[in-house]
Amino acid sequence: PRGSIALFSNSERDSIIDFVEYGDDSMTYEATAAAAGIWTRGVFLDTALCSNSLGLISDGSDSNRKADWKEFVRPTPGHTNQPYPVDIAVSSILVSPESILPEGEFTLSAEIVNMGLDTAYLPVIEVFEDRNGDSVRDAGEKLFASLSWDLLSDKRTALAQISGLAEGQYDLAVAVRCSSENYTANNYRSIRICAGSPVAINEFLYYPVSGAAEWLELYNRSAGPVNIKGWTVEDNTGVLHTIDHYDQFIQPGGYLILTSIDNQPLAGCLRLVPDGGLPSLNDDGDVLKLRDSRRVQDDMVQYDSDWGKSRGKALERVNQFLPTNASASWGLSLDPFGSTPGRQNSIYAENNCGNAEISAGPNPFSPDNDGHEDRTIFSYRLPWNQGVVNISVFDRMGRRVRSLLSNYRSVREGNYAWDGRDNDGRKCPMGIYVILLEAGEASGNGTIKAKATVALAGKL
């Protein structure tokens, strides 16, 4: 077959950058423009269906002269057309599952390709944490896996089982070395992942006074900095708004404000207006989703006006480690200014978890809406990495007054807030209440029960 390929500067096709005619009845072709290759999201497309390809003998030479082209038995999209004897490339990295639990297990897979002419012998593949991004495993950077193959003639997939990552953001790297290799610039690739939800939706103002901004506060609850480059925020429309296209770090215990107006609210932290603006927050309820640079959901809250609605007052999270999508974890700000952007929330309650399997704090607590100890936080610890949890509250007569968690899939440690109300939303009377934790191992191998008491107090 014969044909031609043109490379245009834009979709209107009004300016040709390069052009080549090709064809011969004796070959099956895949033609590429110069050394650009065919790429998608930084990964070149596989060419296994092509028996041969046409390539420039010298990268970037006059591409419309037959003499400058030759047939390649091994196509090289995205790579030089002047291959070395041995040239090993890390072409792609994937993790499964995409959403990784803290301390959970996941699989990292990397496609390793020999783009050279000769077989590579005894290549070594290392998977490690590359904190400083220098492509070398330095002292203190954890090695997760080291693999050695007898040979690599074409391509193979390297697999690494990884577990034990605390909540946070990590740069995982795959690097290959081989003593017979001639070209090493493509021996490395990294991927940025999050274990758990290191960045929490911590406060938002969805019902501002006239002329004021709607805004959303993010909080880094992990032990390390989080780079939110490429992260997105969305509402119930599902339209992704990129927060920033450049490196922006939230330090541990630090805040970031996403706002609809660049100079609001007053805050002692960075404010950003996402691409296309902050999604409009509906007054009667909406969904807010935060996604990392891989488009994996980091945090999500589906709020309702019943959670608290007052002009100019923000909804604040009681504690950053409480379940986001639970009304008991939120309340209207009690700050005189109606919100606390860039600082500790006015309704914040400390999580004081000891070594018991379940505990409550503060204890006693007084849900009188004065901003002081209005909620108690139940903190639990399971003997397994993952389990199914039920938590209920009983009064002194043994009657169940509140079901807080039901068949909730949990990691080893968790927290949940109780606002002192029963299942019908009525305030419970003062007294001693029993918290019952019932949990089972995720795969069904074992169950536990644990109890604790909490005192509900009130003003005298």
C-alpha positions as a Markdown table, in Angstrom:
| # | Residue | x | y | z |
|---|---|---|---|---|
| 1 | Pro | 0.0 | 0.0 | 0.0 |
| 2 | Arg | 1.0 | 3.6 | -0.6 |
| 3 | Gly | 0.1 | 6.7 | 1.4 |
| 4 | Ser | 1.2 | 10.0 | 2.9 |
| 5 | Ile | 1.3 | 11.5 | 6.3 |
| 6 | Ala | 1.1 | 15.2 | 7.1 |
| 7 | Leu | 1.8 | 16.9 | 10.5 |
| 8 | Phe | -0.2 | 20.1 | 11.1 |
| 9 | Ser | 0.2 | 22.8 | 13.6 |
| 10 | Asn | -3.4 | 22.8 | 14.7 |
| 11 | Ser | -6.8 | 21.2 | 14.2 |
| 12 | Glu | -7.7 | 23.6 | 11.4 |
| 13 | Arg | -4.9 | 22.0 | 9.2 |
| 14 | Asp | -3.9 | 25.4 | 7.8 |
| 15 | Ser | -0.2 | 25.0 | 8.4 |
| 16 | Ile | 1.8 | 21.9 | 7.5 |
| 17 | Ile | 4.9 | 21.3 | 9.7 |
| 18 | Asp | 6.1 | 18.1 | 8.0 |
| 19 | Phe | 5.0 | 15.8 | 5.2 |
| 20 | Val | 6.1 | 12.4 | 3.9 |
| 21 | Glu | 4.9 | 10.1 | 1.1 |
| 22 | Tyr | 5.6 | 6.4 | 1.6 |
| 23 | Gly | 4.7 | 3.0 | 0.2 |
| 24 | Asp | 5.8 | -0.2 | -1.4 |
| 25 | Asp | 3.9 | -3.4 | -2.1 |
| 26 | Ser | 6.4 | -5.6 | -0.2 |
| 27 | Met | 6.0 | -4.2 | 3.3 |
| 28 | Thr | 3.4 | -3.4 | 6.1 |
| 29 | Tyr | 4.1 | 0.1 | 7.4 |
| 30 | Glu | 3.8 | 2.2 | 10.6 |
| 31 | Ala | 5.2 | 5.7 | 9.8 |
| 32 | Thr | 6.1 | 8.3 | 12.4 |
| 33 | Ala | 6.8 | 11.9 | 12.1 |
| 34 | Ala | 10.5 | 12.5 | 13.0 |
| 35 | Ala | 11.2 | 11.0 | 16.5 |
| 36 | Ala | 7.9 | 12.2 | 18.0 |
| 37 | Gly | 6.2 | 8.8 | 18.0 |
| 38 | Ile | 2.6 | 8.2 | 19.2 |
| 39 | Trp | 2.0 | 9.1 | 22.9 |
| 40 | Thr | -0.9 | 9.1 | 25.3 |
| 41 | Arg | -0.4 | 10.7 | 28.7 |
| 42 | Gly | 3.3 | 10.3 | 28.4 |
| 43 | Val | 3.3 | 6.6 | 27.5 |
| 44 | Phe | 4.0 | 5.5 | 24.0 |
| 45 | Leu | 1.4 | 3.2 | 22.3 |
| 46 | Asp | 2.3 | -0.4 | 21.8 |
| 47 | Thr | 3.1 | -1.5 | 18.2 |
| 48 | Ala | 2.7 | -5.3 | 18.5 |
| 49 | Leu | 0.3 | -5.4 | 15.5 |
| 50 | Cys | 2.9 | -3.8 | 13.2 |
| 51 | Ser | 5.2 | -6.4 | 11.5 |
| 52 | Asn | 7.5 | -3.6 | 10.3 |
| 53 | Ser | 7.8 | 0.2 | 10.4 |
| 54 | Leu | 9.3 | 3.0 | 8.4 |
| 55 | Gly | 11.7 | 5.3 | 10.2 |
| 56 | Leu | 14.2 | 8.0 | 9.4 |
| 57 | Ile | 17.7 | 6.8 | 9.3 |
| 58 | Ser | 18.8 | 9.9 | 11.1 |
| 59 | Asp | 16.4 | 11.5 | 13.6 |
| 60 | Gly | 15.1 | 14.8 | 12.2 |
| 61 | Ser | 16.5 | 14.6 | 8.7 |
| 62 | Asp | 14.6 | 15.6 | 5.5 |
| 63 | Ser | 11.6 | 13.3 | 5.9 |
| 64 | Asn | 10.4 | 13.5 | 2.3 |
| 65 | Arg | 13.3 | 11.8 | 0.6 |
| 66 | Lys | 13.1 | 8.0 | 0.2 |
| 67 | Ala | 16.8 | 7.6 | 0.7 |
| 68 | Asp | 16.5 | 9.0 | 4.3 |
| 69 | Trp | 14.1 | 6.2 | 5.3 |
| 70 | Lys | 14.5 | 2.5 | 6.1 |
| 71 | Glu | 12.5 | -0.4 | 7.3 |
| 72 | Phe | 12.6 | -1.3 | 11.0 |
| 73 | Val | 11.8 | -4.9 | 12.1 |
| 74 | Arg | 11.2 | -3.5 | 15.6 |
| 75 | Pro | 9.1 | -0.3 | 15.6 |
| 76 | Thr | 10.4 | 2.5 | 17.9 |
| 77 | Pro | 7.6 | 5.0 | 18.5 |
| 78 | Gly | 8.7 | 7.6 | 21.1 |
| 79 | His | 12.3 | 6.6 | 20.9 |
| 80 | Thr | 15.3 | 7.3 | 18.6 |
| 81 | Asn | 15.5 | 5.5 | 15.2 |
| 82 | Gln | 19.2 | 4.9 | 15.8 |
| 83 | Pro | 18.9 | 2.3 | 18.5 |
| 84 | Tyr | 21.8 | 1.1 | 20.7 |
| 85 | Pro | 22.7 | -2.5 | 21.1 |
| 86 | Val | 21.0 | -2.6 | 24.5 |
| 87 | Asp | 18.6 | 0.1 | 25.5 |
| 88 | Ile | 16.2 | -0.7 | 28.4 |
| 89 | Ala | 13.3 | 1.7 | 29.1 |
| 90 | Val | 10.7 | 1.8 | 31.9 |
| 91 | Ser | 7.7 | 2.5 | 29.6 |
| 92 | Ser | 4.8 | 2.6 | 32.1 |
| 93 | Ile | 3.9 | 2.2 | 35.8 |
| 94 | Leu | 0.5 | 1.3 | 37.2 |
| 95 | Val | -0.8 | 0.5 | 40.7 |
| 96 | Ser | -3.8 | -1.7 | 41.6 |
| 97 | Pro | -6.1 | -1.0 | 43.3 |
| 98 | Glu | -6.0 | 2.7 | 42.4 |
| 99 | Ser | -7.4 | 3.7 | 45.8 |
| 100 | Ile | -4.9 | 2.6 | 48.5 |
| 101 | Leu | -5.8 | 2.2 | 52.1 |
| 102 | Pro | -3.3 | 3.3 | 54.8 |
| 103 | Glu | -1.2 | 0.3 | 55.8 |
| 104 | Gly | -3.0 | -1.6 | 53.0 |
| 105 | Glu | -1.5 | -3.8 | 50.3 |
| 106 | Phe | -1.3 | -2.9 | 46.6 |
| 107 | Thr | 0.5 | -4.1 | 43.5 |
| 108 | Leu | 2.8 | -1.9 | 41.4 |
| 109 | Ser | 3.4 | -3.1 | 37.9 |
| 110 | Ala | 6.0 | -1.6 | 35.5 |
| 111 | Glu | 6.5 | -2.5 | 31.8 |
| 112 | Ile | 10.2 | -2.9 | 31.1 |
| 113 | Val | 11.1 | -2.7 | 27.3 |
| 114 | Asn | 14.4 | -3.4 | 25.6 |
| 115 | Met | 14.4 | -0.9 | 22.7 |
| 116 | Gly | 17.9 | -2.0 | 21.6 |
| 117 | Leu | 19.0 | -4.4 | 18.9 |
| 118 | Asp | 20.5 | -7.1 | 21.2 |
| 119 | Thr | 19.2 | -9.1 | 24.1 |
| 120 | Ala | 20.0 | -7.7 | 27.6 |
| 121 | Tyr | 21.4 | -10.1 | 30.1 |
| 122 | Leu | 20.9 | -10.0 | 33.9 |
| 123 | Pro | 18.9 | -6.7 | 34.2 |
| 124 | Val | 18.1 | -5.6 | 37.8 |
| 125 | Ile | 14.9 | -3.7 | 38.6 |
| 126 | Glu | 14.5 | -1.8 | 41.8 |
| 127 | Val | 11.2 | -0.3 | 43.2 |
| 128 | Phe | 11.8 | 2.3 | 45.8 |
| 129 | Glu | 10.6 | 5.6 | 47.4 |
| 130 | Asp | 12.3 | 8.5 | 45.6 |
| 131 | Arg | 11.7 | 11.4 | 48.0 |
| 132 | Asn | 13.9 | 13.9 | 46.3 |
| 133 | Gly | 13.1 | 12.9 | 42.7 |
| 134 | Asp | 16.8 | 12.4 | 41.7 |
| 135 | Ser | 16.1 | 8.9 | 40.2 |
| 136 | Val | 18.7 | 7.3 | 42.6 |
| 137 | Arg | 17.9 | 5.4 | 45.8 |
| 138 | Asp | 19.6 | 7.4 | 48.5 |
| 139 | Ala | 20.2 | 6.6 | 52.1 |
| 140 | Gly | 16.8 | 6.6 | 54.0 |
| 141 | Glu | 14.8 | 6.0 | 50.8 |
| 142 | Lys | 13.0 | 2.7 | 51.3 |
| 143 | Leu | 13.5 | -0.2 | 48.9 |
| 144 | Phe | 10.3 | -2.1 | 48.3 |
| 145 | Ala | 11.5 | -4.7 | 45.8 |
| 146 | Ser | 14.5 | -5.8 | 43.8 |
| 147 | Leu | 14.1 | -8.2 | 40.8 |
| 148 | Ser | 16.7 | -9.8 | 38.6 |
| 149 | Trp | 16.0 | -11.5 | 35.3 |
| 150 | Asp | 18.2 | -13.8 | 33.2 |
| 151 | Leu | 17.5 | -11.9 | 30.0 |
| 152 | Leu | 15.3 | -9.3 | 28.4 |
| 153 | Ser | 14.9 | -9.5 | 24.6 |
| 154 | Asp | 11.7 | -7.6 | 24.1 |
| 155 | Lys | 9.5 | -6.5 | 27.0 |
| 156 | Arg | 8.4 | -7.9 | 30.4 |
| 157 | Thr | 6.3 | -6.7 | 33.3 |
| 158 | Ala | 7.9 | -6.3 | 36.8 |
| 159 | Leu | 5.5 | -6.7 | 39.7 |
| 160 | Ala | 6.0 | -5.6 | 43.3 |
| 161 | Gln | 3.7 | -6.2 | 46.3 |
| 162 | Ile | 3.8 | -3.1 | 48.6 |
| 163 | Ser | 2.2 | -2.6 | 52.0 |
| 164 | Gly | 2.6 | -0.7 | 55.2 |
| 165 | Leu | 2.5 | 2.9 | 53.9 |
| 166 | Ala | 1.1 | 5.3 | 56.4 |
| 167 | Glu | -1.4 | 7.9 | 55.3 |
| 168 | Gly | 0.4 | 10.4 | 53.0 |
| 169 | Gln | 1.8 | 11.1 | 49.6 |
| 170 | Tyr | 4.6 | 9.1 | 48.1 |
| 171 | Asp | 6.8 | 9.2 | 45.0 |
| 172 | Leu | 7.5 | 5.6 | 44.0 |
| 173 | Ala | 10.2 | 4.9 | 41.4 |
| 174 | Val | 11.2 | 2.1 | 39.2 |
| 175 | Ala | 14.8 | 2.0 | 38.0 |
| 176 | Val | 16.7 | -0.6 | 35.8 |
| 177 | Arg | 20.4 | -1.2 | 35.5 |
| 178 | Cys | 22.2 | -3.6 | 33.3 |
| 179 | Ser | 26.0 | -3.9 | 32.8 |
| 180 | Ser | 25.7 | -4.3 | 29.0 |
| 181 | Glu | 23.5 | -1.3 | 28.5 |
| 182 | Asn | 24.7 | 1.6 | 26.3 |
| 183 | Tyr | 22.0 | 4.2 | 27.0 |
| 184 | Thr | 20.5 | 4.9 | 30.5 |
| 185 | Ala | 18.5 | 8.1 | 30.2 |
| 186 | Asn | 15.2 | 6.2 | 30.0 |
| 187 | Asn | 15.9 | 3.6 | 32.8 |
| 188 | Tyr | 13.8 | 5.4 | 35.3 |
| 189 | Arg | 10.1 | 6.3 | 35.8 |
| 190 | Ser | 8.1 | 7.4 | 38.9 |
| 191 | Ile | 4.5 | 7.7 | 39.9 |
| 192 | Arg | 3.0 | 9.8 | 42.7 |
| 193 | Ile | 0.4 | 8.0 | 44.8 |
| 194 | Cys | -1.6 | 8.7 | 48.0 |
| 195 | Ala | -2.2 | 6.2 | 50.8 |
| 196 | Gly | -5.5 | 7.0 | 52.4 |
| 197 | Ser | -6.7 | 10.6 | 52.3 |
| 198 | Pro | -3.8 | 12.8 | 53.4 |
| 199 | Val | -5.7 | 16.0 | 52.5 |
| 200 | Ala | -9.0 | 16.5 | 54.3 |
| 201 | Ile | -11.9 | 18.8 | 53.4 |
| 202 | Asn | -12.0 | 20.7 | 56.7 |
| 203 | Glu | -14.3 | 23.7 | 56.3 |
| 204 | Phe | -16.5 | 25.3 | 53.6 |
| 205 | Leu | -18.7 | 28.3 | 53.2 |
| 206 | Tyr | -21.7 | 27.5 | 50.9 |
| 207 | Tyr | -24.1 | 30.2 | 52.1 |
| 208 | Pro | -22.2 | 33.5 | 52.1 |
| 209 | Val | -23.4 | 37.0 | 52.7 |
| 210 | Ser | -24.1 | 39.0 | 49.5 |
| 211 | Gly | -20.9 | 39.8 | 47.6 |
| 212 | Ala | -18.8 | 37.4 | 49.6 |
| 213 | Ala | -16.9 | 34.4 | 48.2 |
| 214 | Glu | -17.8 | 30.8 | 48.5 |
| 215 | Trp | -14.7 | 28.9 | 49.6 |
| 216 | Leu | -13.4 | 25.5 | 50.7 |
| 217 | Glu | -10.6 | 24.8 | 53.1 |
| 218 | Leu | -8.2 | 21.8 | 52.8 |
| 219 | Tyr | -6.0 | 20.5 | 55.6 |
| 220 | Asn | -3.0 | 18.2 | 55.4 |
| 221 | Arg | -3.5 | 15.6 | 58.1 |
| 222 | Ser | -0.5 | 13.5 | 57.1 |
| 223 | Ala | 3.0 | 13.5 | 58.5 |
| 224 | Gly | 4.6 | 14.8 | 55.3 |
| 225 | Pro | 4.1 | 17.6 | 52.7 |
| 226 | Val | 1.6 | 17.0 | 49.9 |
| 227 | Asn | 2.0 | 18.5 | 46.5 |
| 228 | Ile | -1.4 | 19.3 | 45.0 |
| 229 | Lys | -0.1 | 19.9 | 41.5 |
| 230 | Gly | -2.7 | 18.5 | 39.1 |
| 231 | Trp | -5.3 | 17.8 | 41.8 |
| 232 | Thr | -9.0 | 18.6 | 41.0 |
| 233 | Val | -12.2 | 19.6 | 42.8 |
| 234 | Glu | -15.7 | 19.0 | 41.6 |
| 235 | Asp | -19.3 | 19.3 | 42.6 |
| 236 | Asn | -22.4 | 17.2 | 41.7 |
| 237 | Thr | -22.0 | 18.2 | 38.0 |
| 238 | Gly | -18.9 | 16.0 | 37.8 |
| 239 | Val | -16.9 | 18.8 | 36.0 |
| 240 | Leu | -13.2 | 18.7 | 37.2 |
| 241 | His | -11.6 | 22.0 | 38.1 |
| 242 | Thr | -7.8 | 21.8 | 38.3 |
| 243 | Ile | -6.5 | 23.4 | 41.5 |
| 244 | Asp | -3.1 | 24.3 | 40.1 |
| 245 | His | -0.8 | 23.2 | 37.2 |
| 246 | Tyr | 2.3 | 24.0 | 39.2 |
| 247 | Asp | 3.9 | 22.6 | 42.3 |
| 248 | Gln | 2.0 | 23.8 | 45.4 |
| 249 | Phe | 2.8 | 22.1 | 48.7 |
| 250 | Ile | 0.6 | 21.9 | 51.8 |
| 251 | Gln | 2.8 | 21.3 | 54.8 |
| 252 | Pro | 1.8 | 18.8 | 57.6 |
| 253 | Gly | -0.8 | 20.5 | 59.7 |
| 254 | Gly | -1.2 | 23.2 | 57.0 |
| 255 | Tyr | -4.1 | 24.7 | 55.2 |
| 256 | Leu | -5.1 | 25.7 | 51.6 |
| 257 | Ile | -8.1 | 27.8 | 50.7 |
| 258 | Leu | -9.9 | 27.2 | 47.3 |
| 259 | Thr | -12.1 | 30.2 | 46.7 |
| 260 | Ser | -14.4 | 31.8 | 44.1 |
| 261 | Ile | -12.8 | 35.3 | 44.7 |
| 262 | Asp | -9.0 | 35.5 | 44.8 |
| 263 | Asn | -8.7 | 38.0 | 47.7 |
| 264 | Gln | -11.3 | 36.3 | 50.0 |
| 265 | Pro | -11.5 | 35.1 | 52.7 |
| 266 | Leu | -8.9 | 36.7 | 54.9 |
| 267 | Ala | -6.6 | 33.9 | 55.9 |
| 268 | Gly | -3.0 | 33.3 | 56.9 |
| 269 | Cys | -2.5 | 30.6 | 54.3 |
| 270 | Leu | -2.4 | 30.3 | 50.5 |
| 271 | Arg | -5.6 | 31.0 | 48.5 |
| 272 | Leu | -6.1 | 29.6 | 45.0 |
| 273 | Val | -8.9 | 30.0 | 42.4 |
| 274 | Pro | -9.2 | 26.7 | 40.5 |
| 275 | Asp | -9.3 | 26.6 | 36.7 |
| 276 | Gly | -12.8 | 27.7 | 35.7 |
| 277 | Gly | -13.4 | 29.0 | 39.2 |
| 278 | Leu | -14.6 | 27.1 | 42.3 |
| 279 | Pro | -17.6 | 24.9 | 41.6 |
| 280 | Ser | -20.8 | 26.8 | 42.8 |
| 281 | Leu | -22.0 | 25.3 | 46.1 |
| 282 | Asn | -25.7 | 24.9 | 46.2 |
| 283 | Asp | -27.6 | 26.3 | 49.2 |
| 284 | Asp | -29.8 | 23.3 | 49.7 |
| 285 | Gly | -27.0 | 20.7 | 49.5 |
| 286 | Asp | -24.3 | 19.5 | 47.2 |
| 287 | Val | -21.4 | 17.1 | 46.7 |
| 288 | Leu | -17.7 | 18.1 | 47.0 |
| 289 | Lys | -15.0 | 15.7 | 45.7 |
| 290 | Leu | -11.3 | 16.2 | 45.9 |
| 291 | Arg | -9.1 | 14.1 | 43.5 |
| 292 | Asp | -5.4 | 13.7 | 43.3 |
| 293 | Ser | -3.2 | 14.0 | 40.2 |
| 294 | Arg | -4.2 | 10.4 | 39.1 |
| 295 | Arg | -7.9 | 11.3 | 39.4 |
| 296 | Val | -8.3 | 9.0 | 42.4 |
| 297 | Gln | -10.7 | 10.4 | 45.0 |
| 298 | Asp | -8.9 | 11.7 | 48.1 |
| 299 | Asp | -11.9 | 13.0 | 50.0 |
| 300 | Met | -15.6 | 13.6 | 49.5 |
| 301 | Val | -18.5 | 15.2 | 51.4 |
| 302 | Gln | -22.2 | 15.2 | 50.4 |
| 303 | Tyr | -23.7 | 17.9 | 52.6 |
| 304 | Asp | -27.3 | 18.9 | 53.2 |
| 305 | Ser | -28.7 | 22.2 | 54.5 |
| 306 | Asp | -30.0 | 20.2 | 57.6 |
| 307 | Trp | -26.3 | 19.9 | 58.6 |
| 308 | Gly | -26.4 | 23.7 | 59.4 |
| 309 | Lys | -27.4 | 26.7 | 57.3 |
| 310 | Ser | -26.9 | 30.3 | 58.4 |
| 311 | Arg | -26.0 | 33.2 | 56.2 |
| 312 | Gly | -22.2 | 33.9 | 56.4 |
| 313 | Lys | -21.4 | 30.9 | 58.6 |
| 314 | Ala | -19.2 | 28.0 | 57.5 |
| 315 | Leu | -19.6 | 24.3 | 58.1 |
| 316 | Glu | -16.6 | 23.1 | 60.1 |
| 317 | Arg | -15.3 | 19.6 | 60.7 |
| 318 | Val | -15.1 | 18.5 | 64.3 |
| 319 | Asn | -11.9 | 16.6 | 63.8 |
| 320 | Gln | -10.0 | 15.9 | 60.5 |
| 321 | Phe | -9.8 | 12.2 | 61.2 |
| 322 | Leu | -13.6 | 11.7 | 61.5 |
| 323 | Pro | -15.5 | 10.3 | 58.6 |
| 324 | Thr | -16.0 | 13.1 | 56.1 |
| 325 | Asn | -19.4 | 12.2 | 54.8 |
| 326 | Ala | -21.2 | 12.0 | 58.1 |
| 327 | Ser | -23.4 | 14.8 | 59.5 |
| 328 | Ala | -22.1 | 14.2 | 63.1 |
| 329 | Ser | -18.6 | 15.2 | 61.9 |
| 330 | Trp | -19.8 | 18.7 | 61.0 |
| 331 | Gly | -21.3 | 21.8 | 62.6 |
| 332 | Leu | -21.8 | 25.5 | 62.0 |
| 333 | Ser | -18.9 | 27.7 | 63.0 |
| 334 | Leu | -19.2 | 29.3 | 66.5 |
| 335 | Asp | -16.4 | 31.8 | 65.7 |
| 336 | Pro | -17.6 | 35.5 | 66.0 |
| 337 | Phe | -16.6 | 36.0 | 62.4 |
| 338 | Gly | -18.6 | 33.0 | 61.3 |
| 339 | Ser | -15.6 | 30.9 | 60.0 |
| 340 | Thr | -12.0 | 30.0 | 60.8 |
| 341 | Pro | -10.2 | 29.9 | 57.4 |
| 342 | Gly | -6.5 | 28.9 | 57.8 |
| 343 | Arg | -6.7 | 28.1 | 61.5 |
| 344 | Gln | -8.2 | 25.6 | 63.9 |
| 345 | Asn | -11.9 | 25.1 | 63.7 |
| 346 | Ser | -14.0 | 26.7 | 66.4 |
| 347 | Ile | -15.8 | 23.4 | 67.1 |
| 348 | Tyr | -12.7 | 21.3 | 67.0 |
| 349 | Ala | -12.6 | 18.4 | 69.4 |
| 350 | Glu | -9.4 | 16.5 | 70.3 |
| 351 | Asn | -9.1 | 12.8 | 69.7 |
| 352 | Asn | -7.6 | 11.2 | 72.8 |
| 353 | Cys | -7.3 | 7.5 | 72.1 |
| 354 | Gly | -5.4 | 5.4 | 74.6 |
| 355 | Asn | -4.5 | 1.8 | 74.3 |
| 356 | Ala | -8.0 | 0.5 | 74.8 |
| 357 | Glu | -9.9 | -1.1 | 71.9 |
| 358 | Ile | -12.4 | 1.7 | 72.1 |
| 359 | Ser | -12.4 | 4.9 | 74.1 |
| 360 | Ala | -14.2 | 8.2 | 74.2 |
| 361 | Gly | -13.0 | 11.8 | 74.6 |
| 362 | Pro | -13.7 | 14.3 | 75.8 |
| 363 | Asn | -15.4 | 12.4 | 78.7 |
| 364 | Pro | -17.6 | 13.8 | 80.1 |
| 365 | Phe | -18.9 | 16.0 | 77.2 |
| 366 | Ser | -21.7 | 18.6 | 77.2 |
| 367 | Pro | -23.7 | 19.0 | 73.9 |
| 368 | Asp | -25.0 | 22.5 | 74.8 |
| 369 | Asn | -23.7 | 24.2 | 71.6 |
| 370 | Asp | -21.4 | 26.5 | 73.4 |
| 371 | Gly | -18.4 | 25.5 | 71.3 |
| 372 | His | -16.7 | 23.6 | 74.2 |
| 373 | Glu | -16.8 | 19.8 | 74.3 |
| 374 | Asp | -20.1 | 19.7 | 72.3 |
| 375 | Arg | -19.2 | 16.2 | 70.9 |
| 376 | Thr | -17.3 | 13.2 | 72.1 |
| 377 | Ile | -15.1 | 11.2 | 69.7 |
| 378 | Phe | -15.1 | 7.4 | 69.9 |
| 379 | Ser | -11.7 | 6.1 | 68.9 |
| 380 | Tyr | -11.2 | 2.4 | 68.2 |
| 381 | Arg | -8.3 | 0.0 | 67.3 |
| 382 | Leu | -8.8 | -3.3 | 65.7 |
| 383 | Pro | -6.5 | -6.4 | 65.9 |
| 384 | Trp | -6.5 | -6.6 | 62.1 |
| 385 | Asn | -5.5 | -4.3 | 59.2 |
| 386 | Gln | -9.0 | -4.3 | 57.9 |
| 387 | Gly | -12.4 | -5.1 | 59.4 |
| 388 | Val | -16.2 | -4.5 | 59.4 |
| 389 | Val | -17.3 | -2.3 | 62.3 |
| 390 | Asn | -20.6 | -1.6 | 64.1 |
| 391 | Ile | -20.8 | 1.0 | 66.9 |
| 392 | Ser | -23.9 | 1.6 | 69.0 |
| 393 | Val | -24.8 | 3.7 | 72.1 |
| 394 | Phe | -26.9 | 2.3 | 74.9 |
| 395 | Asp | -28.5 | 4.1 | 77.9 |
| 396 | Arg | -28.2 | 2.8 | 81.5 |
| 397 | Met | -31.3 | 0.7 | 80.9 |
| 398 | Gly | -29.7 | -1.2 | 78.1 |
| 399 | Arg | -31.8 | 0.5 | 75.4 |
| 400 | Arg | -30.1 | 1.3 | 72.1 |
| 401 | Val | -30.4 | 5.0 | 71.6 |
| 402 | Arg | -28.1 | 5.6 | 68.6 |
| 403 | Ser | -26.6 | 3.4 | 65.9 |
| 404 | Leu | -23.4 | 5.2 | 64.7 |
| 405 | Leu | -21.7 | 2.8 | 62.4 |
| 406 | Ser | -23.3 | -0.2 | 60.6 |
| 407 | Asn | -21.2 | -2.7 | 58.6 |
| 408 | Tyr | -18.6 | 0.0 | 58.1 |
| 409 | Arg | -15.4 | -1.2 | 56.3 |
| 410 | Ser | -12.6 | 0.2 | 58.3 |
| 411 | Val | -8.8 | 0.1 | 58.5 |
| 412 | Arg | -7.0 | -0.8 | 61.8 |
| 413 | Glu | -7.8 | 2.5 | 63.6 |
| 414 | Gly | -10.8 | 4.8 | 63.3 |
| 415 | Asn | -12.8 | 7.6 | 64.9 |
| 416 | Tyr | -16.4 | 8.6 | 65.0 |
| 417 | Ala | -18.2 | 11.6 | 66.7 |
| 418 | Trp | -21.4 | 11.5 | 68.7 |
| 419 | Asp | -23.3 | 14.7 | 69.2 |
| 420 | Gly | -25.4 | 13.4 | 72.2 |
| 421 | Arg | -28.5 | 12.8 | 70.1 |
| 422 | Asp | -30.6 | 9.7 | 69.5 |
| 423 | Asn | -31.6 | 8.1 | 66.2 |
| 424 | Asp | -34.5 | 10.5 | 65.9 |
| 425 | Gly | -32.3 | 13.6 | 66.4 |
| 426 | Arg | -33.5 | 14.3 | 70.0 |
| 427 | Lys | -31.0 | 15.3 | 72.6 |
| 428 | Cys | -30.3 | 12.5 | 75.1 |
| 429 | Pro | -30.7 | 13.2 | 78.8 |
| 430 | Met | -27.7 | 13.6 | 81.1 |
| 431 | Gly | -26.3 | 10.3 | 82.3 |
| 432 | Ile | -23.9 | 7.5 | 81.6 |
| 433 | Tyr | -24.0 | 5.8 | 78.3 |
| 434 | Val | -22.3 | 2.6 | 77.0 |
| 435 | Ile | -20.5 | 2.4 | 73.7 |
| 436 | Leu | -20.5 | -1.0 | 72.1 |
| 437 | Leu | -18.0 | -1.9 | 69.4 |
| 438 | Glu | -18.6 | -5.1 | 67.4 |
| 439 | Ala | -16.1 | -5.9 | 64.6 |
| 440 | Gly | -15.2 | -8.7 | 62.4 |
| 441 | Glu | -12.1 | -9.4 | 60.3 |
| 442 | Ala | -12.7 | -8.4 | 56.7 |
| 443 | Ser | -12.4 | -11.9 | 55.3 |
| 444 | Gly | -14.5 | -13.4 | 58.2 |
| 445 | Asn | -11.6 | -14.8 | 60.3 |
| 446 | Gly | -12.6 | -13.7 | 63.8 |
| 447 | Thr | -14.8 | -11.2 | 65.6 |
| 448 | Ile | -14.4 | -9.0 | 68.7 |
| 449 | Lys | -16.5 | -6.9 | 71.1 |
| 450 | Ala | -15.4 | -4.1 | 73.2 |
| 451 | Lys | -17.2 | -1.6 | 75.5 |
| 452 | Ala | -16.5 | 1.8 | 77.0 |
| 453 | Thr | -18.6 | 4.4 | 78.9 |
| 454 | Val | -19.1 | 8.1 | 78.4 |
| 455 | Ala | -20.8 | 10.7 | 80.5 |
| 456 | Leu | -23.2 | 13.1 | 78.9 |
| 457 | Ala | -23.3 | 16.2 | 81.1 |
| 458 | Gly | -25.1 | 19.6 | 81.0 |
| 459 | Lys | -25.1 | 23.0 | 82.4 |
| 460 | Leu | -26.2 | 23.3 | 86.1 |
